Amino acid sequence: MRMRLQKILAQSGLASRREGEAWIRAGRVSVNGEVVNALGSQADPRVDRIEVNGKSIPRFERKVYFLLNKPASYMTTCEDEHGRRTVLDLLQPMRFRIFPVGRLDWDTEGVLLLTNDGALAQQLLHPRYRIQRTYLAKVEGIPTPETLRRLIAFENGPRQRDSQGEARIARVGPRHAWIEINLREGRNRQVRRMCEAVGHPVKRLRRIQFAGLTAERLGLGHFRPLTRDEIRALKHLVEFDPATAKG
């Protein structure tokens, strides 16, 4: 099936559509050995040899989507230069070239989506779609209601509140509490920094929901393919319909 080059680049996971358009205009993209710099140019990713800077992009693959209940002590990357275990080690054998959508810290557990659908992955991670993430954090001490109201997102400084976040006490132990935290944007070690800032360091962290997906009845370290309804729901969240999307 022929489609516009920028769409092919986005679906391959190499670039956003806007980045792909810039590459095409700059003459960095070729089809079957000929440089193409017109944005309306099309190709068939199953047949044509498409290259960026002289390197072939991956051939077209059927889009696949997997849900992993990530255990701690795994890197959320496709490979690690230090030889540490990655989440892809948990999905072997796997004949598709998939990658994680976003990341969970090495010591964080829970819901992780993996796919080879680069376009959908980029949309799910884009802040404008406000995709919900829900975390369950075991923290030292027992936060007060006022402390929960002061939970802060620190990406742009300690005085900027996350106006899209919510937090509540899920359960309480003798010297700790489990806090459920809902966020609409993912930032580096965000939950840990928020809790540390209000005096309740995180002892354990799990993501229990991402974009409506949960790890219910899925053991740690186990994975499963998404159902058709789940895939359809993800695409609906970002108003992405490949049957009608313009290239």
N, C-alpha and C positions, 0 to 999 in steps of 0.2 A: 504494500500500500504506500503510495507516494504521499509525502507530507512536507511541509516547509522545514528548511534546514534548522532554523532556530528551535523548532519544536523537537526535532530529533535530538539536538544537543541537550535540551532540557531533560528529555526523557532518559537520556543516557546517564544523567547525574553529573555531567561535566560542568554545566553552567546553567544559570537562570536564562530565561528567554532574552532578557535585556542584555546579559553578558554575551549570549550567543550572537545576537544581532551585531554587537560591537566587533566580535571576532570576524563575522562575515564581512562587514564593511572594511575591516582592516586587511582583508585578503589572507586571513590565517586559515581559512577553511577551503578544502578542495574535495571534489567529487570525481572519482575515477581518474585521478591524476591532474584534473584541471581546476585551477583556482576559481572560486565562485565568490563574487562580492555583491550580488544583487539580493536584497532581502526577500524577494518573492520566489527565490529559487527553491525547487523541490527535489527530493530524492526518495528512493525506496531503501530504507535501512536494512531490509532483508537481502537486497541484491547488490546495491551500490557500495563501493569502497569509499567511505567518508573519512577524511583525515583532518586533524587539527594540528597545525605546526609540524606537518609531516608524519604524524603518528595516527594510526587508525583508531577510531573509537570502537567500543565493543559492538559486536553484531547485535541486531535486534533479538530480544528474548521475550518470551511470554512474561507478562507482569505477574509477579508472585508477592504474597504478603504473609508474613509469619509473626506470631506473637510469642515472645519468650518471657518466662518468669526468671529474670536474671538473679543469680545468687551473688553474694559478695565475692571479692577476690578475682574478678574478671574485668579486663579492660573493655570499654565500649568503643572498640576500634576494629578495623578489619585485620590489622597486623600491628605488632609492637616491636620496636627496634631493640628492646631489652629482653625479648623472648618471653615476656609474661603472657599468661593465658588471656585470650580474647573471647568475646561472646560468640564469635564464629566457630570456636572450638566446640561449642555446645550444640551446634546445628549440623554436625557432620554425620554421615556424608551428605553433601549438598551440591547438586549439579548446577544451581543457579548462582550467578555472581550478585550476592545481596550485600546490603550494608545497613547499619543501624540508623534509625531516624532520630537524630539528636543523640544525647549521651546521658548515661548515668555514671556517677563516680565509681571508682574501683570498689569502694566499700559500701555502695548503695545497692539495694535489692529492688526487684519488682518489675513492673510492666515495661517492656521494651518492644517496639515495633521494628521489624527488619523487612526490607523490600529491595527490589531493583527498579522501582518506579521513582525516578529522580524528580520528576515534575511534582508529583503528589507530595513527596517527602519535603521538598522546599516550601510548598504551600503550608503544610502542617506546622512547619517551624517558623513561618513568617509571623511577626508580632501582630500584623493587622487582622489576622483571623482569630486571635484571642483564644487559641485552643486550650482547653482546661487540662491541668495536671493536678492530681490529688496525691498528697504524700502523707504517710503516717510516720511520725518521728517520735522516738523514745528519748526523752530529755531528762537531764538531771534536775531534781527538784520538782515542785508543783507550781506552775504558773498561775497567777491570779487573772481574773477577767481583764483587769487593766493592763497586765503584761501582754496578754493576747492581742489587745487593741494596739499595742506598740510594736508588734512584729513589723519589721521594716525590710524592704528590698534595698540592697546597698549598691546596686550597680552604678548609680550616679551620685553617691554620697549618703551619709547616714541620716540626713534630714528629709530624704525623699521617701514618702510612704508609697507602698504598692496599693493603689486605690482599687485594684482589681482582685486583691487577695482576701481570703477569709481564713480564720483559724478557730478551732474549738477543741476542748478537751474531750478525747474519745474515751479514755479510762485512766484511772489513777492507781498507783502502787504506793508502798510505804515511803519511798524516797524518790520516786520518779513519776512521770506522767507520759501518756501517749497523746500527742497532738495531731489532729487531722488538719492539714493545710491545703487550701485550694489556691492555685495560681493560674494566671492566664498567659504567662510568658516564662520561658526557661532561661535562666542565667547561671553562670558558673558557680557551683557550690552555694546556690542561693539560700536554700532552706537552712543549711548549717550556719551560714553567716547570720541569717535573721535570728536564729535561736541563740547563737553565741552573743549577739549584740544585746539581748535582753536578759542575759545572765543564766541561760538554761542550755548548756552545751548538748549537742546531739550525741546519744550513745548508740543509736541504731536508726537506720532510715530505710523506708520502703516506699516506692511509688506504687500506689494501688490503682491508679486510673490514669490513662492518657487518651485523650480524644474519644472518650466513651468506652475504651477497651479496658477490661479488667482481667486479672489472672485467676479468676474464680475457677476452682477445680483443676488448677494447673500447678503441679508441684514445682519447687525451686529447681532450676536447671532444665526444666522441660519446656517444650515449645509445641505449637500447633499452627496449621494454616488458618487464616481468617476465613470465615464463611462469606458467601456472596452478600448477605445482608450487611455484614460488618464492613466489607469493602465499599459497598454502596453508601453506607452511612458516613464513612470517612470522606468520600468524594463530595457528599452533600455538605459536609461541614465547611468545605472550601469552595463550594459551588463549582465543582470541577466535573464536567461530563465529557469524557473523551469522544463521545459520539457526536457532540455538537460543538466542541471547543474549536475555535478558529486557530489555524496555524500561524 
